[in-house]
Amino acid sequence: MNELVELAWLHLTPFALTRKEIDAVRSLQSTLPFDDFHVKVTQLNDAAAKLFIKAHKATNRNGEAGELLLYLLTEWILGAPQVIAKMTLKTNPQMPVHGADGIHVRYCPETARLFLYWGESKMYGDVGAAITAAATSIAKSLKPDELGHELQLVQRNIDFTGLSSDGKEALLRYLDPHEEEYNEREDVITCLIGFDFDGFQKASAVGDKGAEGVFSALAKEHLEAVAPKVATALKAAGLESQEVELFFFPLPAVQEFRDLFQARIGWLP
């Protein structure tokens, strides 16, 4: 799991900080000596780690990094960049921020539709408990008042760095209930379910050559057993018709991953 922790750590800065903050440092690359620029980058990464820790303590989260993994999967697999760095908002005592763990956006030119991805991450030792907790949180986040609050956060705090003025105006029209484009917006839930999975130990026992095949078979078997729990939980939460992009993320031990990540970012007990 050390490799996974290191991967998450390397992407903490673009997750926690705004593009504007990152671009401000990036723009110095051609004007500063290498050592001075390296100091600026190190300071930026340190600021991201401190902000992550502060935000999680402010919201009584334990730094499990589930939302960071979800951020990476949403950007890499769904091709939807993050539009709000919520870490900054979570540390502002004047701004109550709950709701989605992450907010991403993707525009489909073929259909002229805007997809807003609302993230929810749950990392539990027991996969069934994680699924139930996720379904409950998703249902709450989709209530009109909650969703309206999240849309207002997007409108007021969206990171427009890199967008032209026309692009900015077009994006805002999809978020304005008084504009026709509002009806062409689709809200999609992205959900990461992290859980303990003993398939890692079983696969490693057969040796390197056969480990991948054994792990794949065990994972498929486990997910087939879990599938009915997903359907039941979504139905119980009234989410049968809601589009959900579900990422199952097996780990040798959720708590160990959490501890390793906290140690990597300097989260002191």
ZADO-1210 file (C-alpha; in nm, 4 decimals, padded with zeros to 6 digits):
<atoms>
<atom x="00.0000" y="00.0000" z="00.0000" code="MET" pos="1"/>
<atom x="00.2985" y="00.2289" z="00.0279" code="ASN" pos="2"/>
<atom x="00.2931" y="00.2852" z="-00.3485" code="GLU" pos="3"/>
<atom x="-00.0744" y="00.3853" z="-00.3343" code="LEU" pos="4"/>
<atom x="-00.0072" y="00.6238" z="-00.0462" code="VAL" pos="5"/>
<atom x="00.2782" y="00.7819" z="-00.2417" code="GLU" pos="6"/>
<atom x="00.0570" y="00.8192" z="-00.5500" code="LEU" pos="7"/>
<atom x="-00.2121" y="00.9908" z="-00.3450" code="ALA" pos="8"/>
<atom x="00.0456" y="01.2186" z="-00.1831" code="TRP" pos="9"/>
<atom x="00.1843" y="01.3255" z="-00.5214" code="LEU" pos="10"/>
<atom x="-00.1604" y="01.4470" z="-00.6283" code="HIS" pos="11"/>
<atom x="-00.2617" y="01.6136" z="-00.3037" code="LEU" pos="12"/>
<atom x="-00.1660" y="01.9638" z="-00.4187" code="THR" pos="13"/>
<atom x="-00.3929" y="01.9866" z="-00.7281" code="PRO" pos="14"/>
<atom x="-00.6728" y="01.8322" z="-00.5221" code="PHE" pos="15"/>
<atom x="-00.6491" y="02.0664" z="-00.2236" code="ALA" pos="16"/>
<atom x="-00.5457" y="02.3946" z="-00.3852" code="LEU" pos="17"/>
<atom x="-00.6997" y="02.6012" z="-00.6625" code="THR" pos="18"/>
<atom x="-00.5551" y="02.6115" z="-01.0131" code="ARG" pos="19"/>
<atom x="-00.4922" y="02.9813" z="-00.9614" code="LYS" pos="20"/>
<atom x="-00.2624" y="02.9110" z="-00.6663" code="GLU" pos="21"/>
<atom x="-00.0791" y="02.6368" z="-00.8538" code="ILE" pos="22"/>
<atom x="-00.0451" y="02.8374" z="-01.1754" code="ASP" pos="23"/>
<atom x="00.0982" y="03.1313" z="-00.9799" code="ALA" pos="24"/>
<atom x="00.3902" y="02.9122" z="-00.8734" code="VAL" pos="25"/>
<atom x="00.4197" y="02.7376" z="-01.2103" code="ARG" pos="26"/>
<atom x="00.4588" y="03.0747" z="-01.3822" code="SER" pos="27"/>
<atom x="00.7790" y="03.1333" z="-01.1837" code="LEU" pos="28"/>
<atom x="00.9572" y="02.8345" z="-01.3363" code="GLN" pos="29"/>
<atom x="01.1139" y="03.0343" z="-01.6194" code="SER" pos="30"/>
<atom x="01.2109" y="03.3325" z="-01.4037" code="THR" pos="31"/>
<atom x="01.3615" y="03.1772" z="-01.0905" code="LEU" pos="32"/>
<atom x="01.6812" y="02.9763" z="-01.0424" code="PRO" pos="33"/>
<atom x="01.6063" y="02.6053" z="-01.0040" code="PHE" pos="34"/>
<atom x="01.6751" y="02.5972" z="-00.6293" code="ASP" pos="35"/>
<atom x="01.4488" y="02.8962" z="-00.5646" code="ASP" pos="36"/>
<atom x="01.1727" y="02.7478" z="-00.7771" code="PHE" pos="37"/>
<atom x="01.2079" y="02.4164" z="-00.5942" code="HIS" pos="38"/>
<atom x="01.1567" y="02.5996" z="-00.2647" code="VAL" pos="39"/>
<atom x="00.8340" y="02.7534" z="-00.3994" code="LYS" pos="40"/>
<atom x="00.7056" y="02.4123" z="-00.5086" code="VAL" pos="41"/>
<atom x="00.7930" y="02.2593" z="-00.1720" code="THR" pos="42"/>
<atom x="00.6105" y="02.5403" z="00.0066" code="GLN" pos="43"/>
<atom x="00.3083" y="02.4836" z="-00.2163" code="LEU" pos="44"/>
<atom x="00.2997" y="02.1112" z="-00.1393" code="ASN" pos="45"/>
<atom x="00.3400" y="02.1821" z="00.2319" code="ASP" pos="46"/>
<atom x="00.0521" y="02.4302" z="00.2190" code="ALA" pos="47"/>
<atom x="-00.1676" y="02.1681" z="00.0515" code="ALA" pos="48"/>
<atom x="-00.0921" y="01.9097" z="00.3213" code="ALA" pos="49"/>
<atom x="-00.1590" y="02.1566" z="00.6021" code="LYS" pos="50"/>
<atom x="-00.4846" y="02.2661" z="00.4390" code="LEU" pos="51"/>
<atom x="-00.5952" y="01.9044" z="00.3968" code="PHE" pos="52"/>
<atom x="-00.5286" y="01.8309" z="00.7638" code="ILE" pos="53"/>
<atom x="-00.6950" y="02.1519" z="00.8824" code="LYS" pos="54"/>
<atom x="-01.0038" y="02.0920" z="00.6681" code="ALA" pos="55"/>
<atom x="-01.0487" y="01.7372" z="00.7906" code="HIS" pos="56"/>
<atom x="-01.0096" y="01.8358" z="01.1538" code="LYS" pos="57"/>
<atom x="-01.2584" y="02.1203" z="01.1027" code="ALA" pos="58"/>
<atom x="-01.5162" y="01.8773" z="00.9638" code="THR" pos="59"/>
<atom x="-01.4360" y="01.5917" z="01.2047" code="ASN" pos="60"/>
<atom x="-01.2964" y="01.3728" z="00.9268" code="ARG" pos="61"/>
<atom x="-00.9997" y="01.1467" z="00.9882" code="ASN" pos="62"/>
<atom x="-00.7866" y="01.2057" z="00.6820" code="GLY" pos="63"/>
<atom x="-00.8582" y="00.8723" z="00.5187" code="GLU" pos="64"/>
<atom x="-00.7972" y="01.0254" z="00.1747" code="ALA" pos="65"/>
<atom x="-01.0997" y="00.8545" z="00.0227" code="GLY" pos="66"/>
<atom x="-01.2046" y="01.1751" z="-00.1477" code="GLU" pos="67"/>
<atom x="-00.8521" y="01.2157" z="-00.2852" code="LEU" pos="68"/>
<atom x="-00.8699" y="00.8708" z="-00.4460" code="LEU" pos="69"/>
<atom x="-01.2149" y="00.9552" z="-00.5824" code="LEU" pos="70"/>
<atom x="-01.0756" y="01.2796" z="-00.7241" code="TYR" pos="71"/>
<atom x="-00.8109" y="01.0847" z="-00.9157" code="LEU" pos="72"/>
<atom x="-01.0561" y="00.8267" z="-01.0502" code="LEU" pos="73"/>
<atom x="-01.3033" y="01.0947" z="-01.1605" code="THR" pos="74"/>
<atom x="-01.0341" y="01.2914" z="-01.3425" code="GLU" pos="75"/>
<atom x="-00.8568" y="00.9927" z="-01.4972" code="TRP" pos="76"/>
<atom x="-01.1418" y="00.7556" z="-01.5814" code="ILE" pos="77"/>
<atom x="-01.4362" y="00.9904" z="-01.6369" code="LEU" pos="78"/>
<atom x="-01.2273" y="01.2730" z="-01.7810" code="GLY" pos="79"/>
<atom x="-01.3990" y="01.5293" z="-01.5588" code="ALA" pos="80"/>
<atom x="-01.1758" y="01.7965" z="-01.3995" code="PRO" pos="81"/>
<atom x="-01.2421" y="01.9325" z="-01.0527" code="GLN" pos="82"/>
<atom x="-01.4124" y="02.2730" z="-01.0531" code="VAL" pos="83"/>
<atom x="-01.3937" y="02.3572" z="-00.6826" code="ILE" pos="84"/>
<atom x="-01.1129" y="02.2928" z="-00.4361" code="ALA" pos="85"/>
<atom x="-01.3407" y="02.2367" z="-00.1367" code="LYS" pos="86"/>
<atom x="-01.0537" y="02.2113" z="00.1100" code="MET" pos="87"/>
<atom x="-01.0235" y="02.5908" z="00.1078" code="THR" pos="88"/>
<atom x="-01.3954" y="02.6338" z="00.1723" code="LEU" pos="89"/>
<atom x="-01.3970" y="02.3787" z="00.4537" code="LYS" pos="90"/>
<atom x="-01.1407" y="02.5777" z="00.6497" code="THR" pos="91"/>
<atom x="-01.3436" y="02.8993" z="00.6282" code="ASN" pos="92"/>
<atom x="-01.5462" y="02.9298" z="00.9528" code="PRO" pos="93"/>
<atom x="-01.7829" y="03.1733" z="00.7808" code="GLN" pos="94"/>
<atom x="-01.8809" y="02.9210" z="00.5159" code="MET" pos="95"/>
<atom x="-02.0620" y="02.6045" z="00.6254" code="PRO" pos="96"/>
<atom x="-01.9577" y="02.3363" z="00.3763" code="VAL" pos="97"/>
<atom x="-02.0944" y="01.9856" z="00.3810" code="HIS" pos="98"/>
<atom x="-02.2372" y="01.8009" z="00.0843" code="GLY" pos="99"/>
<atom x="-02.0213" y="01.6468" z="-00.1853" code="ALA" pos="100"/>
<atom x="-01.6643" y="01.5363" z="-00.1197" code="ASP" pos="101"/>
<atom x="-01.5739" y="01.6690" z="-00.4628" code="GLY" pos="102"/>
<atom x="-01.7339" y="01.8461" z="-00.7588" code="ILE" pos="103"/>
<atom x="-01.6232" y="01.7803" z="-01.1152" code="HIS" pos="104"/>
<atom x="-01.7537" y="01.8814" z="-01.4562" code="VAL" pos="105"/>
<atom x="-01.7506" y="01.7407" z="-01.8089" code="ARG" pos="106"/>
<atom x="-01.9043" y="01.8858" z="-02.1232" code="TYR" pos="107"/>
<atom x="-02.0273" y="01.6599" z="-02.4025" code="CYS" pos="108"/>
<atom x="-02.0241" y="01.8560" z="-02.7325" code="PRO" pos="109"/>
<atom x="-02.2126" y="01.5819" z="-02.9186" code="GLU" pos="110"/>
<atom x="-02.5182" y="01.6192" z="-02.6957" code="THR" pos="111"/>
<atom x="-02.4548" y="01.9765" z="-02.5716" code="ALA" pos="112"/>
<atom x="-02.5002" y="01.8484" z="-02.2178" code="ARG" pos="113"/>
<atom x="-02.3050" y="01.9434" z="-01.9097" code="LEU" pos="114"/>
<atom x="-02.2346" y="01.6678" z="-01.6595" code="PHE" pos="115"/>
<atom x="-02.1797" y="01.7683" z="-01.2987" code="LEU" pos="116"/>
<atom x="-02.0260" y="01.4933" z="-01.0884" code="TYR" pos="117"/>
<atom x="-02.0962" y="01.5056" z="-00.7160" code="TRP" pos="118"/>
<atom x="-01.8516" y="01.2930" z="-00.5198" code="GLY" pos="119"/>
<atom x="-01.9131" y="01.0736" z="-00.2176" code="GLU" pos="120"/>
<atom x="-01.6469" y="00.8513" z="-00.0612" code="SER" pos="121"/>
<atom x="-01.6784" y="00.5933" z="00.2132" code="LYS" pos="122"/>
<atom x="-01.3957" y="00.3769" z="00.3423" code="MET" pos="123"/>
<atom x="-01.4985" y="00.1087" z="00.5897" code="TYR" pos="124"/>
<atom x="-01.3580" y="-00.2256" z="00.6884" code="GLY" pos="125"/>
<atom x="-01.6913" y="-00.3835" z="00.5975" code="ASP" pos="126"/>
<atom x="-01.8069" y="-00.3280" z="00.2398" code="VAL" pos="127"/>
<atom x="-02.1746" y="-00.3625" z="00.3313" code="GLY" pos="128"/>
<atom x="-02.1490" y="-00.0873" z="00.5911" code="ALA" pos="129"/>
<atom x="-01.9703" y="00.1363" z="00.3406" code="ALA" pos="130"/>
<atom x="-02.2438" y="00.0833" z="00.0803" code="ILE" pos="131"/>
<atom x="-02.5226" y="00.1599" z="00.3270" code="THR" pos="132"/>
<atom x="-02.3487" y="00.4724" z="00.4554" code="ALA" pos="133"/>
<atom x="-02.2816" y="00.5931" z="00.1013" code="ALA" pos="134"/>
<atom x="-02.6427" y="00.5457" z="-00.0092" code="ALA" pos="135"/>
<atom x="-02.7676" y="00.7388" z="00.2939" code="THR" pos="136"/>
<atom x="-02.5265" y="01.0273" z="00.2306" code="SER" pos="137"/>
<atom x="-02.6079" y="01.0384" z="-00.1415" code="ILE" pos="138"/>
<atom x="-02.9817" y="01.0535" z="-00.0761" code="ALA" pos="139"/>
<atom x="-02.9311" y="01.3405" z="00.1662" code="LYS" pos="140"/>
<atom x="-02.7086" y="01.5325" z="-00.0768" code="SER" pos="141"/>
<atom x="-02.9722" y="01.5138" z="-00.3511" code="LEU" pos="142"/>
<atom x="-03.2478" y="01.6752" z="-00.1459" code="LYS" pos="143"/>
<atom x="-03.3501" y="02.0053" z="-00.3102" code="PRO" pos="144"/>
<atom x="-03.2132" y="02.2250" z="-00.0311" code="ASP" pos="145"/>
<atom x="-02.8801" y="02.0414" z="-00.0167" code="GLU" pos="146"/>
<atom x="-02.8358" y="02.0330" z="-00.3935" code="LEU" pos="147"/>
<atom x="-02.9344" y="02.3979" z="-00.4218" code="GLY" pos="148"/>
<atom x="-02.6705" y="02.4890" z="-00.1635" code="HIS" pos="149"/>
<atom x="-02.4064" y="02.2940" z="-00.3547" code="GLU" pos="150"/>
<atom x="-02.5006" y="02.4640" z="-00.6821" code="LEU" pos="151"/>
<atom x="-02.4623" y="02.8022" z="-00.5147" code="GLN" pos="152"/>
<atom x="-02.1157" y="02.6980" z="-00.3963" code="LEU" pos="153"/>
<atom x="-02.0255" y="02.6089" z="-00.7533" code="VAL" pos="154"/>
<atom x="-02.1560" y="02.9382" z="-00.8903" code="GLN" pos="155"/>
<atom x="-01.9704" y="03.1456" z="-00.6302" code="ARG" pos="156"/>
<atom x="-01.6455" y="02.9542" z="-00.6060" code="ASN" pos="157"/>
<atom x="-01.5900" y="02.7741" z="-00.9349" code="ILE" pos="158"/>
<atom x="-01.2308" y="02.7752" z="-01.0556" code="ASP" pos="159"/>
<atom x="-01.2386" y="02.9367" z="-01.3997" code="PHE" pos="160"/>
<atom x="-00.8622" y="02.9316" z="-01.4469" code="THR" pos="161"/>
<atom x="-00.7873" y="02.8416" z="-01.8078" code="GLY" pos="162"/>
<atom x="-01.1388" y="02.9164" z="-01.9322" code="LEU" pos="163"/>
<atom x="-01.2111" y="03.1984" z="-02.1743" code="SER" pos="164"/>
<atom x="-01.4746" y="03.4574" z="-02.0855" code="SER" pos="165"/>
<atom x="-01.7129" y="03.2833" z="-02.3271" code="ASP" pos="166"/>
<atom x="-01.6448" y="02.9500" z="-02.1613" code="GLY" pos="167"/>
<atom x="-01.7091" y="03.0982" z="-01.8191" code="LYS" pos="168"/>
<atom x="-02.0416" y="03.2477" z="-01.9290" code="GLU" pos="169"/>
<atom x="-02.1477" y="02.9241" z="-02.0969" code="ALA" pos="170"/>
<atom x="-02.0707" y="02.7200" z="-01.7864" code="LEU" pos="171"/>
<atom x="-02.2654" y="02.9551" z="-01.5613" code="LEU" pos="172"/>
<atom x="-02.5700" y="02.9310" z="-01.7883" code="ARG" pos="173"/>
<atom x="-02.5885" y="02.5583" z="-01.7169" code="TYR" pos="174"/>
<atom x="-02.6072" y="02.6418" z="-01.3469" code="LEU" pos="175"/>
<atom x="-02.8697" y="02.9163" z="-01.3750" code="ASP" pos="176"/>
<atom x="-03.2297" y="02.7877" z="-01.3395" code="PRO" pos="177"/>
<atom x="-03.3497" y="03.0839" z="-01.5478" code="HIS" pos="178"/>
<atom x="-03.1478" y="02.9767" z="-01.8532" code="GLU" pos="179"/>
<atom x="-03.2479" y="02.7113" z="-02.1086" code="GLU" pos="180"/>
<atom x="-02.9117" y="02.5379" z="-02.0701" code="GLU" pos="181"/>
<atom x="-03.0045" y="02.4569" z="-01.7103" code="TYR" pos="182"/>
<atom x="-03.2249" y="02.1752" z="-01.8414" code="ASN" pos="183"/>
<atom x="-02.9300" y="02.0286" z="-02.0311" code="GLU" pos="184"/>
<atom x="-02.7304" y="01.9715" z="-01.7138" code="ARG" pos="185"/>
<atom x="-02.7107" y="01.6204" z="-01.5772" code="GLU" pos="186"/>
<atom x="-02.6217" y="01.5513" z="-01.2153" code="ASP" pos="187"/>
<atom x="-02.4230" y="01.2319" z="-01.1697" code="VAL" pos="188"/>
<atom x="-02.3054" y="01.0831" z="-00.8414" code="ILE" pos="189"/>
<atom x="-01.9533" y="00.9463" z="-00.8228" code="THR" pos="190"/>
<atom x="-01.8994" y="00.7139" z="-00.5309" code="CYS" pos="191"/>
<atom x="-01.5891" y="00.5431" z="-00.3990" code="LEU" pos="192"/>
<atom x="-01.6343" y="00.2416" z="-00.1740" code="ILE" pos="193"/>
<atom x="-01.3109" y="00.1460" z="00.0007" code="GLY" pos="194"/>
<atom x="-01.3141" y="-00.1773" z="00.2008" code="PHE" pos="195"/>
<atom x="-01.1010" y="-00.4532" z="00.3503" code="ASP" pos="196"/>
<atom x="-01.0421" y="-00.7392" z="00.1066" code="PHE" pos="197"/>
<atom x="-00.8576" y="-01.0585" z="00.1967" code="ASP" pos="198"/>
<atom x="-00.7983" y="-01.1389" z="-00.1692" code="GLY" pos="199"/>
<atom x="-00.4611" y="-00.9656" z="-00.1492" code="PHE" pos="200"/>
<atom x="-00.3286" y="-01.2180" z="00.1017" code="GLN" pos="201"/>
<atom x="-00.4767" y="-01.5143" z="-00.0857" code="LYS" pos="202"/>
<atom x="-00.3343" y="-01.3987" z="-00.4178" code="ALA" pos="203"/>
<atom x="00.0134" y="-01.3362" z="-00.2783" code="SER" pos="204"/>
<atom x="00.0191" y="-01.6893" z="-00.1381" code="ALA" pos="205"/>
<atom x="00.0252" y="-01.8430" z="-00.4888" code="VAL" pos="206"/>
<atom x="00.3358" y="-01.6544" z="-00.6015" code="GLY" pos="207"/>
<atom x="00.3993" y="-01.3774" z="-00.8511" code="ASP" pos="208"/>
<atom x="00.3086" y="-01.5697" z="-01.1678" code="LYS" pos="209"/>
<atom x="-00.0427" y="-01.6627" z="-01.0660" code="GLY" pos="210"/>
<atom x="-00.1242" y="-01.3773" z="-00.8291" code="ALA" pos="211"/>
<atom x="-00.2967" y="-01.1493" z="-01.0804" code="GLU" pos="212"/>
<atom x="-00.5305" y="-01.4207" z="-01.2093" code="GLY" pos="213"/>
<atom x="-00.6219" y="-01.5364" z="-00.8603" code="VAL" pos="214"/>
<atom x="-00.6833" y="-01.1813" z="-00.7428" code="PHE" pos="215"/>
<atom x="-00.9072" y="-01.1032" z="-01.0426" code="SER" pos="216"/>
<atom x="-01.1139" y="-01.4155" z="-00.9837" code="ALA" pos="217"/>
<atom x="-01.1518" y="-01.3427" z="-00.6126" code="LEU" pos="218"/>
<atom x="-01.2439" y="-00.9796" z="-00.6770" code="ALA" pos="219"/>
<atom x="-01.5052" y="-01.0772" z="-00.9367" code="LYS" pos="220"/>
<atom x="-01.6553" y="-01.3324" z="-00.6991" code="GLU" pos="221"/>
<atom x="-01.6659" y="-01.0795" z="-00.4167" code="HIS" pos="222"/>
<atom x="-01.8272" y="-00.8074" z="-00.6282" code="LEU" pos="223"/>
<atom x="-02.0908" y="-01.0486" z="-00.7573" code="GLU" pos="224"/>
<atom x="-02.1808" y="-01.1228" z="-00.3966" code="ALA" pos="225"/>
<atom x="-02.1885" y="-00.7529" z="-00.3114" code="VAL" pos="226"/>
<atom x="-02.4024" y="-00.6447" z="-00.6099" code="ALA" pos="227"/>
<atom x="-02.7387" y="-00.7287" z="-00.4457" code="PRO" pos="228"/>
<atom x="-02.6398" y="-00.5174" z="-00.1442" code="LYS" pos="229"/>
<atom x="-02.5804" y="-00.2209" z="-00.3747" code="VAL" pos="230"/>
<atom x="-02.9192" y="-00.2594" z="-00.5407" code="ALA" pos="231"/>
<atom x="-03.0936" y="-00.2963" z="-00.2044" code="THR" pos="232"/>
<atom x="-02.9198" y="00.0053" z="-00.0505" code="ALA" pos="233"/>
<atom x="-02.9906" y="00.2315" z="-00.3496" code="LEU" pos="234"/>
<atom x="-03.3545" y="00.1252" z="-00.3598" code="LYS" pos="235"/>
<atom x="-03.3983" y="00.1804" z="00.0142" code="ALA" pos="236"/>
<atom x="-03.2543" y="00.5302" z="-00.0266" code="ALA" pos="237"/>
<atom x="-03.4858" y="00.6074" z="-00.3197" code="GLY" pos="238"/>
<atom x="-03.2016" y="00.6200" z="-00.5703" code="LEU" pos="239"/>
<atom x="-03.3176" y="00.3613" z="-00.8264" code="GLU" pos="240"/>
<atom x="-03.3301" y="00.6173" z="-01.1084" code="SER" pos="241"/>
<atom x="-03.0225" y="00.8178" z="-01.0065" code="GLN" pos="242"/>
<atom x="-02.7137" y="00.7750" z="-01.2239" code="GLU" pos="243"/>
<atom x="-02.4232" y="00.6643" z="-01.0070" code="VAL" pos="244"/>
<atom x="-02.0646" y="00.5986" z="-01.1137" code="GLU" pos="245"/>
<atom x="-01.9526" y="00.3482" z="-00.8521" code="LEU" pos="246"/>
<atom x="-01.5866" y="00.2716" z="-00.7844" code="PHE" pos="247"/>
<atom x="-01.5124" y="-00.0269" z="-00.5623" code="PHE" pos="248"/>
<atom x="-01.1657" y="00.0084" z="-00.4113" code="PHE" pos="249"/>
<atom x="-01.0458" y="-00.3030" z="-00.2265" code="PRO" pos="250"/>
<atom x="-00.7587" y="-00.2589" z="00.0172" code="LEU" pos="251"/>
<atom x="-00.5634" y="-00.5057" z="00.2295" code="PRO" pos="252"/>
<atom x="-00.6729" y="-00.2996" z="00.5314" code="ALA" pos="253"/>
<atom x="-00.8529" y="00.0349" z="00.5272" code="VAL" pos="254"/>
<atom x="-00.7173" y="00.1358" z="00.8666" code="GLN" pos="255"/>
<atom x="-00.3595" y="00.0618" z="00.7655" code="GLU" pos="256"/>
<atom x="-00.3992" y="00.2708" z="00.4504" code="PHE" pos="257"/>
<atom x="-00.5449" y="00.5523" z="00.6588" code="ARG" pos="258"/>
<atom x="-00.2553" y="00.5366" z="00.9055" code="ASP" pos="259"/>
<atom x="00.0076" y="00.5303" z="00.6302" code="LEU" pos="260"/>
<atom x="-00.1449" y="00.8274" z="00.4521" code="PHE" pos="261"/>
<atom x="-00.1721" y="01.0314" z="00.7700" code="GLN" pos="262"/>
<atom x="00.1935" y="00.9618" z="00.8440" code="ALA" pos="263"/>
<atom x="00.2933" y="01.0603" z="00.4894" code="ARG" pos="264"/>
<atom x="00.1276" y="01.4017" z="00.5052" code="ILE" pos="265"/>
<atom x="00.2497" y="01.4748" z="00.8574" code="GLY" pos="266"/>
<atom x="-00.0805" y="01.4273" z="01.0394" code="TRP" pos="267"/>
<atom x="00.0278" y="01.4028" z="01.4023" code="LEU" pos="268"/>
<atom x="-00.1909" y="01.2110" z="01.6523" code="PRO" pos="269"/>
</atoms>
